[in-house]
């Protein structure tokens, strides 16, 4: 089986030191990852909310943390 690979240079400065390679078992995994990369483009930070080992379990926990 051929794995899908992609290299990404992260950051607006486009410094080669920010290059990271990712490898995926399927094209579907690759396309899902790239969709996430496209969605995140332009944002500097994020908070993940959910029950899969994320930063915050629920939106209420996020609101409490940030005083919203």
N, CA, C, O and CB atoms as a CASP TS submission, in Angstrom:
PFRMAT TS
TARGET T0000
AUTHOR 0000-0000-0000
METHOD Language model
MODEL 1
PARENT N/A
ATOM      1  N   UNK     1       0.834  -1.173   0.000  1.00  0.00           N
ATOM      2  CA  UNK     1       0.000   0.000   0.000  1.00  0.00           C
ATOM      3  C   UNK     1       0.885   1.245   0.000  1.00  0.00           C
ATOM      4  O   UNK     1       1.834   1.345   0.778  1.00  0.00           O
ATOM      5  CB  UNK     1      -0.953  -0.007   1.211  1.00  0.00           C
ATOM      6  N   UNK     2       0.567   2.183  -0.875  1.00  0.00           N
ATOM      7  CA  UNK     2       1.310   3.437  -0.964  1.00  0.00           C
ATOM      8  C   UNK     2       0.683   4.436   0.004  1.00  0.00           C
ATOM      9  O   UNK     2      -0.529   4.652  -0.009  1.00  0.00           O
ATOM     10  CB  UNK     2       1.312   3.995  -2.428  1.00  0.00           C
ATOM     11  N   UNK     3       1.512   5.033   0.831  1.00  0.00           N
ATOM     12  CA  UNK     3       1.025   6.031   1.782  1.00  0.00           C
ATOM     13  C   UNK     3       1.047   7.410   1.131  1.00  0.00           C
ATOM     14  O   UNK     3       1.904   7.711   0.299  1.00  0.00           O
ATOM     15  CB  UNK     3       1.880   6.024   3.078  1.00  0.00           C
ATOM     16  N   UNK     4       0.096   8.232   1.524  1.00  0.00           N
ATOM     17  CA  UNK     4       0.065   9.620   1.066  1.00  0.00           C
ATOM     18  C   UNK     4       0.973  10.434   1.972  1.00  0.00           C
ATOM     19  O   UNK     4       0.947  10.270   3.191  1.00  0.00           O
ATOM     20  CB  UNK     4      -1.393  10.195   1.065  1.00  0.00           C
ATOM     21  N   UNK     5       1.772  11.307   1.384  1.00  0.00           N
ATOM     22  CA  UNK     5       2.677  12.161   2.149  1.00  0.00           C
ATOM     23  C   UNK     5       2.516  13.605   1.711  1.00  0.00           C
ATOM     24  O   UNK     5       2.181  13.893   0.562  1.00  0.00           O
ATOM     25  CB  UNK     5       4.140  11.706   1.979  1.00  0.00           C
ATOM     26  N   UNK     6       2.761  14.503   2.650  1.00  0.00           N
ATOM     27  CA  UNK     6       2.772  15.920   2.335  1.00  0.00           C
ATOM     28  C   UNK     6       3.756  16.598   3.280  1.00  0.00           C
ATOM     29  O   UNK     6       3.869  16.222   4.447  1.00  0.00           O
ATOM     30  CB  UNK     6       1.340  16.546   2.453  1.00  0.00           C
ATOM     31  N   UNK     7       4.456  17.588   2.773  1.00  0.00           N
ATOM     32  CA  UNK     7       5.334  18.420   3.593  1.00  0.00           C
ATOM     33  C   UNK     7       4.711  19.806   3.648  1.00  0.00           C
ATOM     34  O   UNK     7       4.243  20.331   2.638  1.00  0.00           O
ATOM     35  CB  UNK     7       6.805  18.470   3.017  1.00  0.00           C
ATOM     36  N   UNK     8       4.713  20.388   4.839  1.00  0.00           N
ATOM     37  CA  UNK     8       4.154  21.731   5.025  1.00  0.00           C
ATOM     38  C   UNK     8       5.201  22.584   5.715  1.00  0.00           C
ATOM     39  O   UNK     8       5.813  22.163   6.697  1.00  0.00           O
ATOM     40  CB  UNK     8       2.823  21.695   5.854  1.00  0.00           C
ATOM     41  N   UNK     9       5.400  23.776   5.200  1.00  0.00           N
ATOM     42  CA  UNK     9       6.226  24.769   5.885  1.00  0.00           C
ATOM     43  C   UNK     9       5.246  25.709   6.574  1.00  0.00           C
ATOM     44  O   UNK     9       4.534  26.476   5.925  1.00  0.00           O
ATOM     45  CB  UNK     9       7.201  25.548   4.883  1.00  0.00           C
ATOM     46  N   UNK    10       5.224  25.633   7.897  1.00  0.00           N
ATOM     47  CA  UNK    10       4.283  26.408   8.702  1.00  0.00           C
ATOM     48  C   UNK    10       4.801  27.826   8.929  1.00  0.00           C
ATOM     49  O   UNK    10       6.010  28.057   8.955  1.00  0.00           O
ATOM     50  CB  UNK    10       4.031  25.714  10.046  1.00  0.00           C
ATOM     51  N   UNK    11       3.889  28.758   9.092  1.00  0.00           N
ATOM     52  CA  UNK    11       4.241  30.118   9.481  1.00  0.00           C
ATOM     53  C   UNK    11       4.265  31.097   8.333  1.00  0.00           C
ATOM     54  O   UNK    11       4.530  30.731   7.187  1.00  0.00           O
ATOM     55  CB  UNK    11       5.560  30.120  10.142  1.00  0.00           C
ATOM     56  N   UNK    12       3.985  32.343   8.651  1.00  0.00           N
ATOM     57  CA  UNK    12       3.951  33.382   7.624  1.00  0.00           C
ATOM     58  C   UNK    12       5.337  33.761   7.141  1.00  0.00           C
ATOM     59  O   UNK    12       5.479  34.345   6.067  1.00  0.00           O
ATOM     60  CB  UNK    12       3.249  34.608   8.148  1.00  0.00           C
ATOM     61  N   UNK    13       6.373  33.433   7.925  1.00  0.00           N
ATOM     62  CA  UNK    13       7.729  33.767   7.501  1.00  0.00           C
ATOM     63  C   UNK    13       8.296  32.761   6.499  1.00  0.00           C
ATOM     64  O   UNK    13       9.341  33.009   5.898  1.00  0.00           O
ATOM     65  CB  UNK    13       8.637  33.849   8.707  1.00  0.00           C
ATOM     66  N   UNK    14       7.612  31.627   6.315  1.00  0.00           N
ATOM     67  CA  UNK    14       8.015  30.596   5.357  1.00  0.00           C
ATOM     68  C   UNK    14       9.475  30.170   5.553  1.00  0.00           C
ATOM     69  O   UNK    14      10.219  30.000   4.587  1.00  0.00           O
ATOM     70  CB  UNK    14       7.811  31.103   3.930  1.00  0.00           C
ATOM     71  N   UNK    15       9.865  30.001   6.806  1.00  0.00           N
ATOM     72  CA  UNK    15      11.209  29.556   7.159  1.00  0.00           C
ATOM     73  C   UNK    15      11.279  28.043   7.019  1.00  0.00           C
ATOM     74  O   UNK    15      10.420  27.329   7.537  1.00  0.00           O
ATOM     75  CB  UNK    15      11.586  29.997   8.602  1.00  0.00           C
ATOM     76  N   UNK    16      12.290  27.552   6.326  1.00  0.00           N
ATOM     77  CA  UNK    16      12.414  26.119   6.091  1.00  0.00           C
ATOM     78  C   UNK    16      12.563  25.325   7.385  1.00  0.00           C
ATOM     79  O   UNK    16      12.303  24.122   7.401  1.00  0.00           O
ATOM     80  CB  UNK    16      13.593  25.848   5.191  1.00  0.00           C
ATOM     81  N   UNK    17      12.976  25.976   8.464  1.00  0.00           N
ATOM     82  CA  UNK    17      13.069  25.295   9.761  1.00  0.00           C
ATOM     83  C   UNK    17      11.697  24.887  10.284  1.00  0.00           C
ATOM     84  O   UNK    17      11.599  24.058  11.188  1.00  0.00           O
ATOM     85  CB  UNK    17      13.762  26.194  10.782  1.00  0.00           C
ATOM     86  N   UNK    18      10.636  25.464   9.720  1.00  0.00           N
ATOM     87  CA  UNK    18       9.273  25.143  10.133  1.00  0.00           C
ATOM     88  C   UNK    18       8.657  24.042   9.273  1.00  0.00           C
ATOM     89  O   UNK    18       7.445  23.830   9.319  1.00  0.00           O
ATOM     90  CB  UNK    18       8.407  26.386  10.074  1.00  0.00           C
ATOM     91  N   UNK    19       9.469  23.347   8.496  1.00  0.00           N
ATOM     92  CA  UNK    19       8.975  22.274   7.637  1.00  0.00           C
ATOM     93  C   UNK    19       8.667  21.034   8.462  1.00  0.00           C
ATOM     94  O   UNK    19       9.461  20.610   9.302  1.00  0.00           O
ATOM     95  CB  UNK    19       9.998  21.943   6.538  1.00  0.00           C
ATOM     96  N   UNK    20       7.501  20.465   8.205  1.00  0.00           N
ATOM     97  CA  UNK    20       7.106  19.232   8.877  1.00  0.00           C
ATOM     98  C   UNK    20       6.478  18.308   7.846  1.00  0.00           C
ATOM     99  O   UNK    20       5.710  18.749   6.991  1.00  0.00           O
ATOM    100  CB  UNK    20       6.119  19.514  10.054  1.00  0.00           C
ATOM    101  N   UNK    21       6.808  17.022   7.930  1.00  0.00           N
ATOM    102  CA  UNK    21       6.256  16.042   6.992  1.00  0.00           C
ATOM    103  C   UNK    21       5.182  15.220   7.694  1.00  0.00           C
ATOM    104  O   UNK    21       5.331  14.837   8.854  1.00  0.00           O
ATOM    105  CB  UNK    21       7.373  15.118   6.429  1.00  0.00           C
ATOM    106  N   UNK    22       4.107  14.958   6.973  1.00  0.00           N
ATOM    107  CA  UNK    22       2.998  14.157   7.480  1.00  0.00           C
ATOM    108  C   UNK    22       2.776  12.991   6.533  1.00  0.00           C
ATOM    109  O   UNK    22       2.974  13.113   5.324  1.00  0.00           O
ATOM    110  CB  UNK    22       1.702  15.011   7.631  1.00  0.00           C
ATOM    111  N   UNK    23       2.370  11.872   7.083  1.00  0.00           N
ATOM    112  CA  UNK    23       2.142  10.661   6.295  1.00  0.00           C
ATOM    113  C   UNK    23       0.784  10.082   6.674  1.00  0.00           C
ATOM    114  O   UNK    23       0.410  10.069   7.847  1.00  0.00           O
ATOM    115  CB  UNK    23       3.279   9.612   6.523  1.00  0.00           C
ATOM    116  N   UNK    24       0.054   9.607   5.677  1.00  0.00           N
ATOM    117  CA  UNK    24      -1.305   9.120   5.884  1.00  0.00           C
ATOM    118  C   UNK    24      -1.477   7.766   5.219  1.00  0.00           C
ATOM    119  O   UNK    24      -0.859   7.484   4.192  1.00  0.00           O
ATOM    120  CB  UNK    24      -2.335  10.123   5.336  1.00  0.00           C
ATOM    121  N   UNK    25      -2.316   6.933   5.809  1.00  0.00           N
ATOM    122  CA  UNK    25      -2.572   5.596   5.274  1.00  0.00           C
ATOM    123  C   UNK    25      -3.488   5.622   4.057  1.00  0.00           C
ATOM    124  O   UNK    25      -3.418   4.736   3.206  1.00  0.00           O
ATOM    125  CB  UNK    25      -3.178   4.719   6.346  1.00  0.00           C
ATOM    126  N   UNK    26      -4.346   6.631   3.972  1.00  0.00           N
ATOM    127  CA  UNK    26      -5.302   6.698   2.860  1.00  0.00           C
ATOM    128  C   UNK    26      -5.378   8.117   2.310  1.00  0.00           C
ATOM    129  O   UNK    26      -4.988   9.083   2.965  1.00  0.00           O
ATOM    130  CB  UNK    26      -6.702   6.225   3.314  1.00  0.00           C
ATOM    131  N   UNK    27      -5.891   8.213   1.089  1.00  0.00           N
ATOM    132  CA  UNK    27      -6.123   9.534   0.494  1.00  0.00           C
ATOM    133  C   UNK    27      -7.174  10.294   1.295  1.00  0.00           C
ATOM    134  O   UNK    27      -7.099  11.516   1.428  1.00  0.00           O
ATOM    135  CB  UNK    27      -6.567   9.401  -0.983  1.00  0.00           C
ATOM    136  N   UNK    28      -8.154   9.565   1.830  1.00  0.00           N
ATOM    137  CA  UNK    28      -9.210  10.208   2.603  1.00  0.00           C
ATOM    138  C   UNK    28      -8.638  10.888   3.849  1.00  0.00           C
ATOM    139  O   UNK    28      -9.044  11.998   4.194  1.00  0.00           O
ATOM    140  CB  UNK    28     -10.280   9.180   3.003  1.00  0.00           C
ATOM    141  N   UNK    29      -7.688  10.219   4.525  1.00  0.00           N
ATOM    142  CA  UNK    29      -7.048  10.834   5.689  1.00  0.00           C
ATOM    143  C   UNK    29      -6.271  12.078   5.274  1.00  0.00           C
ATOM    144  O   UNK    29      -6.310  13.100   5.960  1.00  0.00           O
ATOM    145  CB  UNK    29      -6.113   9.829   6.389  1.00  0.00           C
ATOM    146  N   UNK    30      -5.571  11.988   4.158  1.00  0.00           N
ATOM    147  CA  UNK    30      -4.816  13.139   3.648  1.00  0.00           C
ATOM    148  C   UNK    30      -5.750  14.307   3.356  1.00  0.00           C
ATOM    149  O   UNK    30      -5.490  15.433   3.781  1.00  0.00           O
ATOM    150  CB  UNK    30      -4.032  12.755   2.375  1.00  0.00           C
ATOM    151  N   UNK    31      -6.841  14.045   2.631  1.00  0.00           N
ATOM    152  CA  UNK    31      -7.759  15.125   2.273  1.00  0.00           C
ATOM    153  C   UNK    31      -8.434  15.724   3.509  1.00  0.00           C
ATOM    154  O   UNK    31      -8.666  16.932   3.560  1.00  0.00           O
ATOM    155  CB  UNK    31      -8.817  14.613   1.297  1.00  0.00           C
ATOM    156  N   UNK    32      -8.749  14.892   4.502  1.00  0.00           N
ATOM    157  CA  UNK    32      -9.340  15.416   5.739  1.00  0.00           C
ATOM    158  C   UNK    32      -8.339  16.307   6.465  1.00  0.00           C
ATOM    159  O   UNK    32      -8.709  17.366   6.971  1.00  0.00           O
ATOM    160  CB  UNK    32      -9.796  14.260   6.662  1.00  0.00           C
ATOM    161  N   UNK    33      -7.077  15.891   6.522  1.00  0.00           N
ATOM    162  CA  UNK    33      -6.041  16.700   7.156  1.00  0.00           C
ATOM    163  C   UNK    33      -5.882  18.034   6.426  1.00  0.00           C
ATOM    164  O   UNK    33      -5.822  19.086   7.063  1.00  0.00           O
ATOM    165  CB  UNK    33      -4.703  15.939   7.180  1.00  0.00           C
ATOM    166  N   UNK    34      -5.812  17.993   5.101  1.00  0.00           N
ATOM    167  CA  UNK    34      -5.634  19.223   4.328  1.00  0.00           C
ATOM    168  C   UNK    34      -6.833  20.146   4.467  1.00  0.00           C
ATOM    169  O   UNK    34      -6.676  21.367   4.449  1.00  0.00           O
ATOM    170  CB  UNK    34      -5.401  18.896   2.859  1.00  0.00           C
ATOM    171  N   UNK    35      -8.022  19.586   4.604  1.00  0.00           N
ATOM    172  CA  UNK    35      -9.204  20.419   4.840  1.00  0.00           C
ATOM    173  C   UNK    35      -9.047  21.160   6.167  1.00  0.00           C
ATOM    174  O   UNK    35      -9.384  22.340   6.268  1.00  0.00           O
ATOM    175  CB  UNK    35     -10.503  19.555   4.843  1.00  0.00           C
ATOM    176  N   UNK    36      -8.537  20.466   7.181  1.00  0.00           N
ATOM    177  CA  UNK    36      -8.281  21.111   8.466  1.00  0.00           C
ATOM    178  C   UNK    36      -7.215  22.186   8.369  1.00  0.00           C
ATOM    179  O   UNK    36      -7.339  23.242   8.989  1.00  0.00           O
ATOM    180  CB  UNK    36      -7.871  20.083   9.488  1.00  0.00           C
ATOM    181  N   UNK    37      -6.168  21.927   7.598  1.00  0.00           N
ATOM    182  CA  UNK    37      -5.116  22.926   7.395  1.00  0.00           C
ATOM    183  C   UNK    37      -5.705  24.154   6.713  1.00  0.00           C
ATOM    184  O   UNK    37      -5.435  25.281   7.125  1.00  0.00           O
ATOM    185  CB  UNK    37      -3.949  22.342   6.554  1.00  0.00           C
ATOM    186  N   UNK    38      -6.504  23.946   5.677  1.00  0.00           N
ATOM    187  CA  UNK    38      -7.131  25.072   4.980  1.00  0.00           C
ATOM    188  C   UNK    38      -8.035  25.867   5.916  1.00  0.00           C
ATOM    189  O   UNK    38      -8.041  27.098   5.883  1.00  0.00           O
ATOM    190  CB  UNK    38      -7.934  24.572   3.774  1.00  0.00           C
ATOM    191  N   UNK    39      -8.799  25.162   6.749  1.00  0.00           N
ATOM    192  CA  UNK    39      -9.718  25.826   7.677  1.00  0.00           C
ATOM    193  C   UNK    39      -8.961  26.654   8.707  1.00  0.00           C
ATOM    194  O   UNK    39      -9.426  27.722   9.106  1.00  0.00           O
ATOM    195  CB  UNK    39     -10.600  24.794   8.384  1.00  0.00           C
ATOM    196  N   UNK    40      -7.799  26.171   9.141  1.00  0.00           N
ATOM    197  CA  UNK    40      -7.021  26.853  10.178  1.00  0.00           C
ATOM    198  C   UNK    40      -6.168  27.997   9.636  1.00  0.00           C
ATOM    199  O   UNK    40      -5.687  28.828  10.406  1.00  0.00           O
ATOM    200  CB  UNK    40      -6.133  25.860  10.880  1.00  0.00           C
ATOM    201  N   UNK    41      -5.981  28.045   8.342  1.00  0.00           N
ATOM    202  CA  UNK    41      -5.113  29.049   7.746  1.00  0.00           C
ATOM    203  C   UNK    41      -5.564  30.456   8.129  1.00  0.00           C
ATOM    204  O   UNK    41      -6.729  30.815   7.955  1.00  0.00           O
ATOM    205  CB  UNK    41      -5.087  28.896   6.225  1.00  0.00           C
ATOM    206  N   UNK    42      -4.629  31.245   8.651  1.00  0.00           N
ATOM    207  CA  UNK    42      -4.914  32.624   9.032  1.00  0.00           C
ATOM    208  C   UNK    42      -5.132  32.823  10.523  1.00  0.00           C
ATOM    209  O   UNK    42      -5.104  33.954  11.007  1.00  0.00           O
ATOM    210  CB  UNK    42      -6.113  33.100   8.302  1.00  0.00           C
ATOM    211  N   UNK    43      -5.345  31.747  11.248  1.00  0.00           N
ATOM    212  CA  UNK    43      -5.529  31.834  12.691  1.00  0.00           C
ATOM    213  C   UNK    43      -4.201  31.551  13.366  1.00  0.00           C
ATOM    214  O   UNK    43      -3.450  30.684  12.918  1.00  0.00           O
ATOM    215  CB  UNK    43      -6.625  30.847  13.184  1.00  0.00           C
ATOM    216  N   UNK    44      -3.901  32.274  14.439  1.00  0.00           N
ATOM    217  CA  UNK    44      -2.631  32.084  15.127  1.00  0.00           C
ATOM    218  C   UNK    44      -2.722  31.084  16.272  1.00  0.00           C
ATOM    219  O   UNK    44      -1.730  30.440  16.613  1.00  0.00           O
ATOM    220  CB  UNK    44      -2.135  33.402  15.649  1.00  0.00           C
ATOM    221  N   UNK    45      -3.892  30.949  16.861  1.00  0.00           N
ATOM    222  CA  UNK    45      -4.076  30.047  17.986  1.00  0.00           C
ATOM    223  C   UNK    45      -5.416  29.349  17.843  1.00  0.00           C
ATOM    224  O   UNK    45      -6.234  29.707  16.996  1.00  0.00           O
ATOM    225  CB  UNK    45      -3.989  30.805  19.331  1.00  0.00           C
ATOM    226  N   UNK    46      -5.627  28.344  18.687  1.00  0.00           N
ATOM    227  CA  UNK    46      -6.924  27.689  18.703  1.00  0.00           C
ATOM    228  C   UNK    46      -7.164  27.061  20.072  1.00  0.00           C
ATOM    229  O   UNK    46      -6.230  26.818  20.836  1.00  0.00           O
ATOM    230  CB  UNK    46      -7.013  26.625  17.589  1.00  0.00           C
ATOM    231  N   UNK    47      -8.415  26.808  20.360  1.00  0.00           N
ATOM    232  CA  UNK    47      -8.824  26.024  21.512  1.00  0.00           C
ATOM    233  C   UNK    47      -9.698  24.906  20.976  1.00  0.00           C
ATOM    234  O   UNK    47     -10.624  25.153  20.204  1.00  0.00           O
ATOM    235  CB  UNK    47      -9.580  26.897  22.590  1.00  0.00           C
ATOM    236  N   UNK    48      -9.409  23.681  21.380  1.00  0.00           N
ATOM    237  CA  UNK    48     -10.263  22.586  20.941  1.00  0.00           C
ATOM    238  C   UNK    48     -11.198  22.188  22.071  1.00  0.00           C
ATOM    239  O   UNK    48     -10.796  22.089  23.230  1.00  0.00           O
ATOM    240  CB  UNK    48      -9.421  21.379  20.480  1.00  0.00           C
ATOM    241  N   UNK    49     -12.443  21.965  21.708  1.00  0.00           N
ATOM    242  CA  UNK    49     -13.493  21.693  22.680  1.00  0.00           C
ATOM    243  C   UNK    49     -14.161  20.382  22.277  1.00  0.00           C
ATOM    244  O   UNK    49     -14.649  20.250  21.155  1.00  0.00           O
ATOM    245  CB  UNK    49     -14.534  22.872  22.754  1.00  0.00           C
ATOM    246  N   UNK    50     -14.182  19.422  23.184  1.00  0.00           N
ATOM    247  CA  UNK    50     -14.796  18.132  22.896  1.00  0.00           C
ATOM    248  C   UNK    50     -14.294  17.076  23.849  1.00  0.00           C
ATOM    249  O   UNK    50     -13.580  17.382  24.804  1.00  0.00           O
ATOM    250  CB  UNK    50     -14.523  17.713  21.461  1.00  0.00           C
ATOM    251  N   UNK    51     -14.661  15.835  23.597  1.00  0.00           N
ATOM    252  CA  UNK    51     -14.360  14.772  24.541  1.00  0.00           C
ATOM    253  C   UNK    51     -13.308  13.783  24.047  1.00  0.00           C
ATOM    254  O   UNK    51     -13.297  12.635  24.492  1.00  0.00           O
ATOM    255  CB  UNK    51     -15.608  14.037  24.866  1.00  0.00           C
ATOM    256  N   UNK    52     -12.429  14.194  23.144  1.00  0.00           N
ATOM    257  CA  UNK    52     -11.378  13.318  22.638  1.00  0.00           C
ATOM    258  C   UNK    52     -10.005  13.808  23.076  1.00  0.00           C
ATOM    259  O   UNK    52      -9.105  13.946  22.248  1.00  0.00           O
ATOM    260  CB  UNK    52     -11.445  13.229  21.112  1.00  0.00           C
ATOM    261  N   UNK    53      -9.835  14.071  24.354  1.00  0.00           N
ATOM    262  CA  UNK    53      -8.545  14.514  24.872  1.00  0.00           C
ATOM    263  C   UNK    53      -8.208  15.937  24.489  1.00  0.00           C
ATOM    264  O   UNK    53      -7.041  16.286  24.306  1.00  0.00           O
ATOM    265  CB  UNK    53      -7.466  13.606  24.389  1.00  0.00           C
ATOM    266  N   UNK    54      -9.227  16.749  24.370  1.00  0.00           N
ATOM    267  CA  UNK    54      -9.043  18.115  23.908  1.00  0.00           C
ATOM    268  C   UNK    54      -8.718  19.050  25.065  1.00  0.00           C
ATOM    269  O   UNK    54      -8.686  18.632  26.222  1.00  0.00           O
ATOM    270  CB  UNK    54     -10.286  18.598  23.179  1.00  0.00           C
ATOM    271  N   UNK    55      -8.477  20.316  24.742  1.00  0.00           N
ATOM    272  CA  UNK    55      -8.141  21.321  25.736  1.00  0.00           C
ATOM    273  C   UNK    55      -9.289  21.554  26.706  1.00  0.00           C
ATOM    274  O   UNK    55      -9.076  21.622  27.917  1.00  0.00           O
ATOM    275  CB  UNK    55      -7.763  22.621  25.057  1.00  0.00           C
ATOM    276  N   UNK    56     -10.494  21.676  26.189  1.00  0.00           N
ATOM    277  CA  UNK    56     -11.683  21.910  27.009  1.00  0.00           C
ATOM    278  C   UNK    56     -12.723  20.849  26.688  1.00  0.00           C
ATOM    279  O   UNK    56     -12.908  20.471  25.531  1.00  0.00           O
ATOM    280  CB  UNK    56     -12.259  23.336  26.772  1.00  0.00           C
ATOM    281  N   UNK    57     -13.400  20.373  27.727  1.00  0.00           N
ATOM    282  CA  UNK    57     -14.414  19.342  27.550  1.00  0.00           C
ATOM    283  C   UNK    57     -15.698  19.900  26.951  1.00  0.00           C
ATOM    284  O   UNK    57     -16.363  19.232  26.159  1.00  0.00           O
ATOM    285  CB  UNK    57     -14.714  18.675  28.875  1.00  0.00           C
ATOM    286  N   UNK    58     -16.043  21.128  27.333  1.00  0.00           N
ATOM    287  CA  UNK    58     -17.292  21.714  26.857  1.00  0.00           C
ATOM    288  C   UNK    58     -17.128  23.234  26.720  1.00  0.00           C
ATOM    289  O   UNK    58     -16.169  23.816  27.226  1.00  0.00           O
ATOM    290  CB  UNK    58     -18.465  21.369  27.824  1.00  0.00           C
ATOM    291  N   UNK    59     -18.077  23.854  26.032  1.00  0.00           N
ATOM    292  CA  UNK    59     -18.018  25.296  25.787  1.00  0.00           C
ATOM    293  C   UNK    59     -18.103  26.069  27.104  1.00  0.00           C
ATOM    294  O   UNK    59     -17.501  27.134  27.241  1.00  0.00           O
ATOM    295  CB  UNK    59     -19.156  25.730  24.839  1.00  0.00           C
ATOM    296  N   UNK    60     -18.845  25.534  28.065  1.00  0.00           N
ATOM    297  CA  UNK    60     -18.952  26.212  29.357  1.00  0.00           C
ATOM    298  C   UNK    60     -17.590  26.283  30.051  1.00  0.00           C
ATOM    299  O   UNK    60     -17.254  27.299  30.660  1.00  0.00           O
ATOM    300  CB  UNK    60     -19.970  25.490  30.258  1.00  0.00           C
ATOM    301  N   UNK    61     -16.812  25.209  29.959  1.00  0.00           N
ATOM    302  CA  UNK    61     -15.464  25.196  30.542  1.00  0.00           C
ATOM    303  C   UNK    61     -14.580  26.231  29.855  1.00  0.00           C
ATOM    304  O   UNK    61     -13.803  26.923  30.514  1.00  0.00           O
ATOM    305  CB  UNK    61     -14.830  23.789  30.423  1.00  0.00           C
ATOM    306  N   UNK    62     -14.696  26.339  28.532  1.00  0.00           N
ATOM    307  CA  UNK    62     -13.944  27.347  27.774  1.00  0.00           C
ATOM    308  C   UNK    62     -14.349  28.748  28.211  1.00  0.00           C
ATOM    309  O   UNK    62     -13.488  29.599  28.436  1.00  0.00           O
ATOM    310  CB  UNK    62     -14.173  27.175  26.256  1.00  0.00           C
ATOM    311  N   UNK    63     -15.652  28.998  28.332  1.00  0.00           N
ATOM    312  CA  UNK    63     -16.145  30.319  28.746  1.00  0.00           C
ATOM    313  C   UNK    63     -15.631  30.692  30.129  1.00  0.00           C
ATOM    314  O   UNK    63     -15.224  31.830  30.363  1.00  0.00           O
ATOM    315  CB  UNK    63     -17.678  30.348  28.736  1.00  0.00           C
ATOM    316  N   UNK    64     -15.652  29.726  31.043  1.00  0.00           N
ATOM    317  CA  UNK    64     -15.156  29.979  32.407  1.00  0.00           C
ATOM    318  C   UNK    64     -13.662  30.317  32.381  1.00  0.00           C
ATOM    319  O   UNK    64     -13.208  31.226  33.076  1.00  0.00           O
ATOM    320  CB  UNK    64     -15.409  28.745  33.317  1.00  0.00           C
ATOM    321  N   UNK    65     -12.922  29.583  31.583  1.00  0.00           N
ATOM    322  CA  UNK    65     -11.469  29.805  31.505  1.00  0.00           C
ATOM    323  C   UNK    65     -11.147  31.206  30.960  1.00  0.00           C
ATOM    324  O   UNK    65     -10.245  31.878  31.460  1.00  0.00           O
ATOM    325  CB  UNK    65     -10.810  28.727  30.611  1.00  0.00           C
ATOM    326  N   UNK    66     -11.882  31.632  29.948  1.00  0.00           N
ATOM    327  CA  UNK    66     -11.625  32.924  29.305  1.00  0.00           C
ATOM    328  C   UNK    66     -12.511  34.046  29.824  1.00  0.00           C
ATOM    329  O   UNK    66     -12.455  35.163  29.309  1.00  0.00           O
ATOM    330  CB  UNK    66     -11.811  32.796  27.826  1.00  0.00           C
ATOM    331  N   UNK    67     -13.330  33.767  30.835  1.00  0.00           N
ATOM    332  CA  UNK    67     -14.166  34.821  31.422  1.00  0.00           C
ATOM    333  C   UNK    67     -15.211  35.357  30.472  1.00  0.00           C
ATOM    334  O   UNK    67     -15.505  36.553  30.489  1.00  0.00           O
ATOM    335  CB  UNK    67     -13.310  35.949  31.889  1.00  0.00           C
ATOM    336  N   UNK    68     -15.764  34.518  29.662  1.00  0.00           N
ATOM    337  CA  UNK    68     -16.767  34.950  28.673  1.00  0.00           C
ATOM    338  C   UNK    68     -18.165  34.770  29.197  1.00  0.00           C
ATOM    339  O   UNK    68     -19.130  35.081  28.500  1.00  0.00           O
ATOM    340  CB  UNK    68     -16.610  34.181  27.370  1.00  0.00           C
TER
END
